[in-house]
Amino acid sequence: MDTAVPNPAVVVSGVRKVFNRGATNQVDALIDIDFTVQRGEFVSLIGPSGCGKSTLLRLIADLIEPTDGTLVVNGKPAHQARLDQDYGIASQHSGLFDWRTVERNIELPLELKGWDKSRRRARSAEMLALVKLSEFATHMPWQLSGGMQQRVAIARALAAHAELLLMDEPFGALDEMTREHMQAELLRICSETGTTVVFVTHSIPEAVYLADRVVVMSPRPGRITAMVDVGLGRDRSELTREATEFFDRVTEVREALRGTHVGDPIMGVDDR
């Protein structure tokens, strides 16, 4: 288990998740999950398909409940953190509403919190400037590219001053060049806002390029088998992808995924 840090953003302790418990189709999804995410830290979760990465993210978000163990988010139980809207969520699909303009999509969580119209509009403009889409405020989502839609989704997730961002393969459906651009944009946004991020991905290079730390998980039932400190600093660029240290960390994560079976293929993991 990680050493505790003062006022961490996320603390996962002894978490186990079983679906259909006691039934013939019982699935042991996660076992003995313990880790801590510090405030301002970027943590990537990676592992084979079906290892429970997304399940773990949903547990942190209190979208499902653990079978055993506890989850603390921003110093409070995960359930209370959800009620207090202490985090934002972004997934592979932007989830934007086609009948609302870009700015009104960003305003949606603020409407739910009861913000008045002028305050919502000002915050939406601020977030659009952050993701460099100010000129598209009155466009409809279907008029934007996939990468632009994802930037709007990130803006919406952060609109209510969320200090924690939970991301489930948000760039998985994008082409490689757009994906790399979005990775750089995400790092810029996190640098400017100090946002804590827990990021699920199947791509080893993406996990390493983005994260301060990569959490490696085993095949189902998912366990944490390694934590790789990336150590590339915060000022990352295209040159980072060509650095020896970057390739060293990619290799370290790849070998952690393979475990003792070095040389075996890693099923379900994108090694682009």
Residue pairs with C-beta under 8 A, 6 or more apart in sequence:
1 13
1 34
1 35
2 34
2 35
2 36
2 227
3 36
4 11
4 36
5 36
5 38
7 39
7 75
8 36
8 37
8 38
8 39
8 72
9 37
9 38
9 39
9 40
9 41
9 73
9 74
9 163
9 164
9 196
10 36
10 37
10 60
10 71
10 72
10 73
10 164
10 196
10 198
11 36
11 37
11 70
11 71
11 72
12 33
12 34
12 35
12 36
12 56
12 59
12 60
12 69
12 70
12 71
13 34
13 69
13 70
13 71
13 72
14 32
14 33
14 34
14 68
14 69
14 70
15 30
15 32
15 33
15 34
15 56
15 59
15 66
15 68
15 69
15 70
15 71
16 28
16 30
16 31
16 32
16 33
16 66
16 67
16 68
16 69
17 29
17 30
17 52
17 55
17 56
17 59
17 64
17 66
17 67
18 26
18 27
18 28
18 29
18 67
19 26
19 27
19 29
20 26
20 27
21 67
27 220
28 220
28 221
29 52
29 55
29 220
29 221
29 222
30 52
30 55
30 56
30 59
30 221
30 222
30 223
31 221
31 222
31 223
32 223
33 56
33 69
33 222
33 223
33 224
34 224
35 43
35 215
35 224
35 227
37 43
37 196
37 198
38 196
39 163
39 194
39 196
40 194
40 195
40 196
41 196
41 197
41 212
41 213
42 187
42 190
42 196
42 197
42 199
42 210
42 211
42 212
42 213
43 197
43 198
43 199
43 211
43 212
43 213
43 214
43 215
44 199
44 200
44 201
44 206
44 207
44 208
44 210
44 211
44 213
44 214
44 215
45 53
45 56
45 57
45 198
45 199
45 200
45 201
45 215
45 217
46 53
46 200
46 201
46 202
46 203
46 204
46 207
46 214
46 215
46 216
46 217
46 253
46 257
46 269
47 53
47 216
47 217
47 218
47 219
47 222
47 257
47 269
48 217
48 218
48 219
48 257
48 266
48 267
48 268
48 269
49 202
49 267
49 268
49 269
50 219
50 220
50 268
51 217
51 218
51 219
51 220
51 222
52 217
52 220
52 221
52 222
53 168
53 200
53 217
53 222
54 168
54 169
54 200
55 64
55 222
56 217
56 222
57 166
57 168
57 198
57 200
58 64
59 65
59 66
59 71
59 78
60 71
60 73
60 78
60 87
60 166
60 198
61 78
61 82
61 87
61 89
61 166
62 71
62 73
62 78
62 79
62 81
62 82
63 82
70 77
71 77
71 78
72 78
73 81
73 82
73 86
73 87
73 164
74 81
74 84
74 86
74 87
74 163
74 164
76 84
76 86
81 87
85 109
85 112
85 113
85 160
85 162
86 162
86 163
86 164
87 162
87 163
87 164
87 165
87 166
88 109
88 154
88 156
88 157
88 158
88 159
88 160
88 162
88 164
88 165
88 166
89 157
89 165
89 166
89 167
89 168
90 150
90 153
90 154
90 157
90 165
90 166
90 167
90 168
90 170
91 167
91 168
91 169
91 170
92 168
92 169
92 170
92 171
92 172
92 173
93 173
94 141
94 146
94 149
94 150
94 152
94 153
95 153
96 102
96 105
96 141
96 149
96 152
96 153
96 156
97 105
97 108
97 141
98 140
98 141
98 142
99 140
100 108
100 140
100 141
101 137
101 138
101 139
101 140
102 128
102 133
102 136
102 137
102 138
102 139
102 140
102 141
102 144
102 152
103 121
103 124
103 125
103 128
103 137
103 138
104 124
105 141
105 152
105 156
106 123
106 124
106 127
106 128
106 152
106 155
106 156
106 159
107 115
107 120
107 121
107 123
107 124
107 159
108 156
109 156
109 159
109 160
110 119
110 120
110 123
110 124
110 159
110 160
111 120
113 160
115 123
123 159
124 137
124 155
124 159
125 134
125 137
127 155
127 156
127 158
127 159
128 134
128 136
128 137
128 155
130 155
130 158
130 189
130 192
130 193
131 151
131 152
131 154
131 155
131 185
131 189
132 151
132 185
133 148
133 151
133 152
133 155
136 143
136 144
136 148
141 149
141 152
144 152
145 178
146 173
146 174
146 178
147 174
147 178
147 181
147 182
150 170
150 171
150 174
150 182
151 182
151 185
153 170
154 165
154 170
154 186
154 189
157 165
158 165
158 189
158 193
158 195
162 195
163 194
163 195
163 196
164 195
164 196
164 197
164 198
165 190
165 195
165 196
165 197
165 198
166 197
166 198
167 197
167 198
167 199
167 200
168 200
169 200
169 201
169 202
170 182
170 199
171 178
171 179
171 182
171 183
171 206
172 201
172 202
174 182
176 272
179 206
180 238
180 241
183 206
183 209
183 210
184 236
184 237
184 238
186 197
186 210
187 210
187 234
187 236
189 195
190 197
191 234
197 210
199 207
199 210
199 211
201 207
201 210
201 270
202 268
202 269
202 270
203 269
203 270
203 271
203 272
204 250
204 253
204 254
204 257
204 269
204 270
204 271
205 241
205 250
205 271
205 272
206 270
206 272
207 214
207 253
208 214
208 228
208 230
208 232
208 246
208 249
208 250
208 253
209 236
209 240
209 241
209 246
211 230
212 229
212 230
213 227
213 228
213 229
213 230
214 227
214 228
214 230
214 249
214 253
215 224
215 226
215 227
216 224
216 225
216 226
216 227
216 228
216 253
216 256
216 257
217 223
217 224
217 225
218 224
218 225
218 259
225 256
225 259
226 253
226 256
228 249
228 252
228 253
228 256
230 249
231 245
231 249
232 240
232 243
232 245
232 246
232 249
240 246
254 266
254 271
255 262
257 266
257 269
258 264
258 266
